[in-house]
Amino acid sequence: MSAFLAGLLRLRLFGYGQPLPPTVREVLEDFVAREAAGAAPEHRQVLIVQGVVAVLLLLGLALHAAGWA
């Protein structure tokens, strides 16, 4: 518990977790919109496959599936 509290304190001391200024948020939102508009359907399919593989890896780790083989 003390390590958790020390971590929270350290994050606050160095400015992590602070809200973004509106101008920075606007620039980031514009960038995301441009990237999404130019994305090909194949890119979306690649992201879906990567997500499925990540879930399978997490399930394998959680269930210790590697030890059964």
C-alpha positions as CSV (number, residue, x, y, z in Angstrom):
1,M,0.0,0.0,0.0
2,S,2.8,2.4,0.7
3,A,4.3,1.8,-2.7
4,F,1.0,2.7,-4.3
5,L,0.7,5.9,-2.3
6,A,4.3,6.8,-3.1
7,G,3.6,6.3,-6.8
8,L,0.5,8.5,-6.7
9,L,2.6,11.2,-4.9
10,R,5.4,11.0,-7.5
11,L,2.9,11.3,-10.4
12,R,1.5,14.4,-8.9
13,L,4.9,15.9,-8.3
14,F,6.0,15.6,-11.9
15,G,2.8,16.9,-13.4
16,Y,1.3,13.6,-14.8
17,G,-2.4,13.4,-15.0
18,Q,-3.0,17.1,-15.5
19,P,-5.7,18.2,-17.9
20,L,-4.7,19.1,-21.4
21,P,-4.8,22.7,-22.5
22,P,-7.7,23.2,-25.0
23,T,-5.3,24.1,-27.8
24,V,-3.4,20.8,-27.4
25,R,-6.6,18.8,-27.2
26,E,-7.8,20.5,-30.5
27,V,-4.6,19.7,-32.3
28,L,-4.7,16.0,-31.2
29,E,-8.4,15.7,-32.1
30,D,-7.7,17.2,-35.6
31,F,-4.8,14.7,-36.1
32,V,-7.0,11.7,-35.1
33,A,-9.8,12.9,-37.4
34,R,-7.3,13.2,-40.4
35,E,-5.8,9.8,-39.7
36,A,-9.2,8.1,-39.4
37,A,-10.4,9.7,-42.6
38,G,-7.4,8.4,-44.5
39,A,-7.3,4.9,-43.1
40,A,-7.8,2.1,-45.5
41,P,-10.2,-0.8,-44.6
42,E,-7.2,-3.1,-44.5
43,H,-5.8,-1.1,-41.7
44,R,-9.0,-1.6,-39.6
45,Q,-8.8,-5.4,-40.3
46,V,-5.2,-5.5,-39.1
47,L,-6.2,-3.7,-35.9
48,I,-9.0,-6.2,-35.3
49,V,-6.7,-9.2,-35.8
50,Q,-4.2,-7.7,-33.4
51,G,-6.9,-7.1,-30.8
52,V,-8.1,-10.7,-31.1
53,V,-4.5,-12.1,-30.8
54,A,-3.9,-9.8,-27.8
55,V,-7.1,-11.2,-26.1
56,L,-6.0,-14.8,-26.8
57,L,-2.5,-14.1,-25.4
58,L,-4.0,-12.7,-22.2
59,L,-6.4,-15.7,-21.9
60,G,-3.5,-18.0,-22.4
61,L,-1.4,-16.3,-19.7
62,A,-4.4,-16.1,-17.3
63,L,-5.2,-19.8,-17.7
64,H,-1.5,-21.0,-17.8
65,A,-2.3,-22.7,-21.1
66,A,1.4,-22.9,-22.0
67,G,1.9,-25.4,-19.2
68,W,-0.6,-27.8,-20.6
69,A,1.2,-28.5,-23.9
